[in-house]
Amino acid sequence: MGESGSGRERIGRDYVFSRKPSPALVGVEHWNPGAVEKDLKATLDACGRHGCPVELILKDISTVRYEPKRLWEWSDIARRLIGA
């Protein structure tokens, strides 16, 4: 996502930026929490710089490769990054 002309900077505080991260990050063969953190952090940092409220919605998950703990870990990463 490029910064120039992004929705985040135009939205400001008037609206909530609704981010739906790719579910592929929890469905990959080799689970990589670092990739999840990097992906979410980029959005949260950009929204923070522009004062834009953000919501994170993980949806359309077709597989977690028999490891449902990936979903809990994704949630833990997101909560840690937002300081909850």
Secondary structure, DSSP 8 states (H G I E B T S, - for coil): --STT-HHHHHTTSS-EEE---THHHHSSS--HHHHHHHHHHHHHHHHHTT--EEE--------TT-THHHHHHHHHHHHHHT-
